[in-house]
């Protein structure tokens, strides 16, 4: 088989609203709803009124950046009290992941651990709208949700078509207030989704198309969005790049880059986007020898020079640092003595590491963390 005839299943939201003011169209979608549950974070709750929702509206604005099982259980308890006929995720990836799981589980008998893994969710009767307020995870497009196990510090992944949004909203105006550093980190996360799917051993011609579009949009618009948060064209371009990245995740998923980033979030408490930005240049360069042609495409789209892995590492690192990101793990509180444990945890995430185009040992993971120190 080749990338054209390899079997593939691609799920997308039933309806997508894009563009300035798109958030106001949630109200029409929600017509007939009696009890609406909006799941948000502190900064995103300001947009609830712009949803124009009918009926009783209950707002939960306490979802943390890296939600764990207790945080999810607290939201689920509220949902079971409210008994919503519409769930709205209003925020970034963490918020939208929680919204997916709440919509699927609040009125059923399955617990979270019952549905961990692929295709174990029994079904969903509650409508789900996902309104993105950052341009990074692409969670509004996908069928996966991630939570952190506080005991093991590992990510719990749930994957099911029943987590798919009935409505996804990409309104660039909701990202105008996102600070430059967050814009930069989430933008690199969106790019990493596309790049890791593009160079993945499971890469497929259909997904390659979305990945190329996403990488190109990042190359054209991320620096502009960081420099001027009110640049509507750049913000819209980055929201679309994030959406394309989300489409890449479903049938192909990410690889070593995200596996190495996860311990930085669970152990070091780094925001997901920043963790991926720190790791991105190192894994891109590491994989260059296994995927030279596609890596060269990535470099061209981002305006980076070719010339081998070492030069690529320097250039990709400069690309991220030039966006204002602090790329040294030591500046985020990491200790060199941490890396052996984190490397073992990252290496054990086989659902991602097994996708990488080049095999990576525990020792090589330590080398990458050390290089990023």
SEVEXLO-10831 format. One line per field, with one value per residue (C-alpha): x, y, z; residue number from 1. Coordinates in Angstrom, 1 decimal. Layout:
BEGIN
east: X_...
north: Y_...
up: Z_...
seq: NUM_...
END
This chain:
BEGIN
east: 0.0_1.0_-0.3_-3.0_-4.7_-4.1_-7.5_-8.4_-11.4_-11.7_-14.4_-15.2_-17.7_-21.2_-21.2_-18.4_-18.9_-15.9_-15.1_-15.6_-18.9_-19.4_-19.9_-23.3_-24.5_-24.3_-27.7_-29.5_-27.9_-29.1_-32.7_-35.0_-32.5_-33.9_-30.8_-27.4_-24.2_-21.2_-17.8_-15.1_-12.0_-11.7_-10.5_-13.0_-16.2_-16.3_-17.6_-20.7_-23.1_-21.9_-23.2_-26.8_-28.0_-31.6_-33.2_-31.3_-27.5_-25.2_-21.6_-18.6_-15.5_-13.0_-11.5_-7.7_-5.1_-4.1_-7.3_-6.9_-9.5_-10.7_-11.2_-13.2_-15.3_-16.2_-17.6_-19.4_-21.1_-22.5_-23.6_-25.6_-27.3_-28.1_-29.1_-28.2_-29.7_-26.7_-23.1_-20.8_-17.1_-15.8_-12.1_-8.9_-8.1_-8.4_-11.9_-13.1_-11.7_-13.7_-16.8_-16.5_-16.4_-19.2_-21.5_-20.8_-20.9_-23.1_-26.4_-25.0_-23.6_-20.0_-17.2_-14.1_-11.9_-14.6_-14.1_-10.3_-8.8_-10.3_-14.0_-15.3_-17.9_-21.4_-23.0_-24.1_-27.6_-26.5_-25.7_-22.2_-20.9_-17.2_-16.2_-12.4_-10.8_-7.2_-5.5_-3.5_-5.0_-7.6_-9.7_-12.9_-12.2_-11.4_-12.5_-10.0_-9.9_-7.1_-7.0_-4.2_-4.1_-2.9_-1.4_0.7_1.1_0.2_-2.2_-5.5_-6.7_-10.3_-11.1_-14.5_-16.7_-19.2_-16.9_-17.2_-18.8_-22.2_-21.0_-17.5_-17.0_-13.8_-14.3_-10.9_-12.3_-12.3_-8.5_-7.8_-7.1_-4.8_-1.3_1.6_3.4_0.3_-0.4_3.1_3.1_-0.4_0.6_3.6_1.4_-0.9_2.2_3.5_0.2_0.5_4.3_4.1_1.2_2.9_6.2_4.4_4.8_1.0_1.0_-1.7_-2.1_-5.4_-4.1_-0.9_-3.0_-4.5_-1.0_0.6_-2.2_-1.7_2.1_1.8_-0.7_1.6_4.5_2.5_0.6_2.0_4.6_2.0_-0.5_2.2_3.2_-0.3_-3.1_-5.7_-4.6_-7.8_-6.4_-3.5_-5.8_-8.2_-5.3_-4.0_-7.5_-7.7_-4.2_-5.3_-8.4_-6.4_-4.0_-7.0_-8.1_-4.6_-4.9_-7.9_-6.8_-3.0_-2.2_1.1_4.4_7.5_7.3_4.1_5.2_8.3_6.1_3.6_5.9_6.8_3.1_2.3_5.6_6.8_3.3_4.2_1.3_0.8_1.7_4.9_6.0_5.5_7.3_10.4_10.5_9.6_13.0_14.8_12.4_12.1_15.9_16.1_13.6_15.2_17.3_14.2_11.9_14.2_11.9_8.9_11.2_12.5_9.0_8.3_11.5_10.6_7.1_8.5_11.3_14.0_17.3_18.1_21.5_21.3_19.9_22.3_21.5_17.8_17.8_19.4_17.0_13.8_15.0_15.5_12.0_10.4_12.6_12.0_8.3_9.3_9.3_11.7_13.1_15.3_13.9_16.2_14.4_11.1_12.4_13.6_16.5_18.9_18.3_14.6_15.3_15.8_12.4_10.7_12.4_11.1_7.6_7.8_9.2_6.4_3.7_3.8_0.6_2.7_6.3_5.4_4.2_7.6_9.5_12.7_13.0_14.0_15.5_15.2_18.8_18.0_15.0_17.3_19.7_16.9_15.8_19.4_19.9_16.8_18.0
north: 0.0_3.6_6.9_7.0_3.6_3.2_3.0_6.2_7.6_11.3_12.8_16.5_18.7_18.6_22.4_25.0_28.7_30.9_34.6_37.8_37.7_34.0_33.6_35.3_32.4_30.0_31.4_30.3_26.8_26.6_27.4_25.3_24.6_25.0_24.4_25.4_24.6_26.8_25.4_28.1_29.3_32.6_34.7_33.2_33.6_37.3_36.0_34.1_37.0_36.9_33.4_34.7_31.5_30.8_29.4_29.0_29.4_27.9_28.9_27.0_29.2_27.3_24.8_24.9_25.0_21.3_19.7_16.6_14.0_15.9_19.0_17.1_15.3_18.7_19.9_16.6_17.0_20.4_19.0_16.3_18.8_21.2_18.4_20.5_19.9_21.9_21.9_24.7_24.6_28.2_28.4_26.7_23.0_22.1_23.7_22.1_18.6_18.8_19.9_16.9_14.5_16.2_16.1_12.4_11.2_13.4_11.5_8.0_5.3_5.2_6.6_8.2_5.1_3.1_5.1_5.6_4.6_4.4_3.9_3.1_5.9_4.3_7.4_11.0_12.6_16.1_18.7_20.1_23.4_24.2_27.9_28.3_31.3_30.4_29.2_26.2_22.8_22.5_20.6_22.0_19.8_16.5_13.3_13.2_14.5_14.5_14.7_14.3_11.5_13.3_10.1_9.0_12.4_10.7_11.8_9.9_9.9_9.3_9.0_8.6_10.0_10.7_13.5_15.4_18.8_19.4_23.0_24.5_28.2_30.0_33.7_35.5_38.4_36.1_35.8_39.5_39.7_36.7_37.9_37.7_35.0_32.8_33.6_32.5_29.3_28.1_29.0_26.7_24.0_24.3_24.0_21.0_19.2_19.7_18.9_15.8_14.4_15.3_13.5_10.6_7.0_6.9_10.0_9.9_12.0_13.4_14.6_15.8_18.3_19.7_19.7_21.7_24.3_24.6_24.9_27.5_29.6_29.5_30.6_33.5_34.7_33.6_36.4_38.9_37.8_38.0_41.5_42.9_41.1_43.2_42.0_40.3_38.6_37.1_36.0_34.4_32.7_31.2_29.9_28.1_26.7_25.4_23.9_22.1_20.8_19.4_17.6_16.1_14.7_12.4_9.9_10.3_11.9_13.4_11.7_12.1_15.9_15.7_12.7_14.7_17.7_16.0_15.5_19.2_19.9_17.4_17.6_21.2_22.7_24.4_25.4_22.8_25.2_26.4_22.8_21.9_25.0_24.2_20.7_21.4_22.4_19.5_16.8_18.4_18.2_14.7_13.4_15.2_12.2_9.9_12.4_14.7_15.8_16.6_18.3_20.5_21.4_22.4_24.5_26.3_27.1_28.7_30.5_28.4_27.5_23.9_22.4_19.5_18.8_21.1_24.1_23.3_23.0_26.4_28.0_26.4_27.4_30.9_30.9_30.1_32.3_35.2_35.0_36.0_32.5_31.5_28.3_27.2_24.6_25.8_29.2_27.4_25.6_22.3_20.6_18.4_15.6_15.6_14.5_10.8_10.3_12.5_10.7_7.4_8.8_10.3_7.1_5.1_7.1_4.5_5.7_8.7_7.5_4.6_7.1_8.8_8.4_7.7_5.5_7.4_5.8_6.9_8.1_10.2_11.7_12.7_14.2_16.4_17.6_18.3_20.3_22.3_23.0
up: 0.0_-0.4_1.1_-1.5_-1.0_2.7_4.5_6.2_8.1_8.5_10.8_10.8_12.7_11.2_10.8_10.8_11.1_10.2_10.2_12.2_14.1_13.6_17.4_17.2_15.0_18.0_19.1_16.0_16.2_19.8_19.0_21.2_23.9_27.4_29.5_28.2_29.9_28.9_29.9_29.9_31.7_33.6_30.6_28.1_30.2_29.0_25.7_27.0_26.2_22.6_22.2_22.2_23.9_24.7_27.9_31.2_30.8_33.4_33.2_34.5_34.3_36.4_33.9_34.5_31.6_32.1_33.5_35.6_36.7_39.8_37.7_35.2_37.9_39.3_36.0_35.4_38.7_37.7_34.4_36.0_38.2_35.3_32.8_29.7_26.3_24.8_25.9_24.7_25.0_25.0_25.2_24.2_23.9_27.6_27.8_24.6_25.6_28.9_27.0_24.7_27.6_29.5_26.5_26.0_29.6_31.8_31.1_30.8_33.0_31.7_33.8_32.3_32.7_30.9_27.8_27.8_24.5_21.1_20.3_23.7_24.2_23.9_22.4_22.9_22.9_24.0_21.3_21.4_20.2_20.3_20.2_19.9_21.6_20.8_17.6_18.7_19.6_16.9_19.5_17.9_14.8_16.4_18.1_20.9_24.5_26.9_30.7_33.2_35.8_39.0_40.4_37.4_35.7_32.5_29.9_29.6_26.0_24.9_21.2_19.7_16.9_19.7_20.9_17.6_17.6_16.0_15.5_15.5_15.5_14.3_15.1_14.9_17.0_20.1_19.8_19.6_23.3_23.5_24.7_22.2_24.1_24.2_20.5_19.7_21.7_20.6_17.0_17.2_18.7_15.6_13.4_15.3_14.8_11.0_10.9_13.0_11.0_7.7_8.6_10.4_9.4_9.1_6.9_4.2_1.0_2.1_5.5_3.8_2.0_5.2_6.8_4.0_4.1_7.9_7.8_5.0_7.0_10.0_7.9_6.5_9.6_13.0_13.2_12.1_14.7_17.5_16.4_16.1_17.9_16.1_12.7_11.6_8.6_10.5_13.4_10.9_9.1_12.4_13.4_10.1_10.6_14.0_12.5_9.8_12.5_14.4_11.3_11.0_14.5_14.0_11.4_11.7_15.1_16.3_17.1_19.2_19.5_21.5_23.5_24.7_25.4_27.6_30.7_30.4_31.0_33.6_35.6_34.9_34.5_31.3_29.0_26.3_23.5_25.1_25.8_22.2_21.0_23.1_21.8_18.2_16.7_18.3_17.0_13.6_13.2_14.7_12.1_9.2_8.1_8.1_6.2_4.2_1.5_3.7_6.2_3.4_2.5_6.1_6.2_2.9_4.2_7.4_5.5_7.1_5.4_4.5_4.8_7.3_10.7_12.7_10.6_10.6_14.5_14.8_12.3_13.8_17.3_16.0_14.4_17.8_19.9_17.4_18.4_21.9_23.4_26.2_24.7_27.7_30.0_32.8_32.7_33.4_36.5_35.0_36.6_34.6_37.1_36.0_32.5_33.0_34.6_32.0_29.2_30.4_30.7_27.2_25.7_27.2_25.2_22.5_20.8_19.7_19.7_17.4_14.8_14.6_11.3_13.2_16.2_19.4_22.4_26.0_25.9_22.8_24.6_27.4_24.9_23.5_26.9_27.7_24.5_25.4_28.9
seq: 1_2_3_4_5_6_7_8_9_10_11_12_13_14_15_16_17_18_19_20_21_22_23_24_25_26_27_28_29_30_31_32_33_34_35_36_37_38_39_40_41_42_43_44_45_46_47_48_49_50_51_52_53_54_55_56_57_58_59_60_61_62_63_64_65_66_67_68_69_70_71_72_73_74_75_76_77_78_79_80_81_82_83_84_85_86_87_88_89_90_91_92_93_94_95_96_97_98_99_100_101_102_103_104_105_106_107_108_109_110_111_112_113_114_115_116_117_118_119_120_121_122_123_124_125_126_127_128_129_130_131_132_133_134_135_136_137_138_139_140_141_142_143_144_145_146_147_148_149_150_151_152_153_154_155_156_157_158_159_160_161_162_163_164_165_166_167_168_169_170_171_172_173_174_175_176_177_178_179_180_181_182_183_184_185_186_187_188_189_190_191_192_193_194_195_196_197_198_199_200_201_202_203_204_205_206_207_208_209_210_211_212_213_214_215_216_217_218_219_220_221_222_223_224_225_226_227_228_229_230_231_232_233_234_235_236_237_238_239_240_241_242_243_244_245_246_247_248_249_250_251_252_253_254_255_256_257_258_259_260_261_262_263_264_265_266_267_268_269_270_271_272_273_274_275_276_277_278_279_280_281_282_283_284_285_286_287_288_289_290_291_292_293_294_295_296_297_298_299_300_301_302_303_304_305_306_307_308_309_310_311_312_313_314_315_316_317_318_319_320_321_322_323_324_325_326_327_328_329_330_331_332_333_334_335_336_337_338_339_340_341_342_343_344_345_346_347_348_349_350_351_352_353_354_355_356_357_358_359_360_361_362_363_364_365_366_367_368_369_370_371_372_373
END
